[in-house]
């Protein structure tokens, strides 16, 4: 059975932007390292995984989601280079030229589309791969869904299933939002429970089974409403709107033409070779 591959576009775009030389430019002089990195990643994932279809999900950076509205501190203080933002605007065009599906909509994050794609594939009895550097996606791991996590310095992506989530966090995948709510998440500015770190959060969930059960037993009474909010913020929205996810055949020739137009010769050459193979 071929899997559906759901890719966190923003996660890999940011990694590419910071990892590749800023000297990589388009024919018009604009920046191109991020675009080159994303293009090469998608080719690599297709060649390694041979999915039935690919969905690449994106954030809408300047439109608040329900998370931003509910929690004022959420993702506060983030700033982005103009060169990064310019390439983020172009990247979905590259994805579409490859014949892959793009998910981006106001009010949703890339994570939400990943969760919706997993729910969609579960409902049709399929299997899914979720490629992301965001450990929040560990909540999606199951017998039918594997997380592909990049490693520092490159190399093969690590495959994360339920056993690996338990090994790393000490909780089951479905407990990950509760774990984040208790432990907090500095990168997203989720405060967590006062005085609770990773080990204590895992221990509490082992004892009570869920955040709600702990609150029902009277734990964190003064923080109960805030912790429920943090859990809501940490939970991916499986009802996010999706494009059609029928089986795909990559359009390497179209992507090669776009890469050539942008002046990305090496990427264009790789795509042309795939088109003629």
Secondary structure, DSSP 8 states (H G I E B T S, - for coil): ---EEEEEHHHHHHHHHHHS-TT-B-TTS-B-HHHHHHHHHHHHHHHHH--SEEEEE---TTS--HHHHH-TTTTTT----HHHHHHHHHHHHHHHHTT-EEE--TT--HHHHHHHHHHHHHHTT--EEEE-S-GGGGGG-SSSEEEEE--TT--S-EEE-HHHHHHHHSS-GGGHHHHHHHH-BTTTTB--STT--HHHHHHHHHHHSSHHHHHHTTTTGGGHHHHHHHHHHHS--TT------------HHHHHHHHHHHT-HHHHHHHHHHHH-
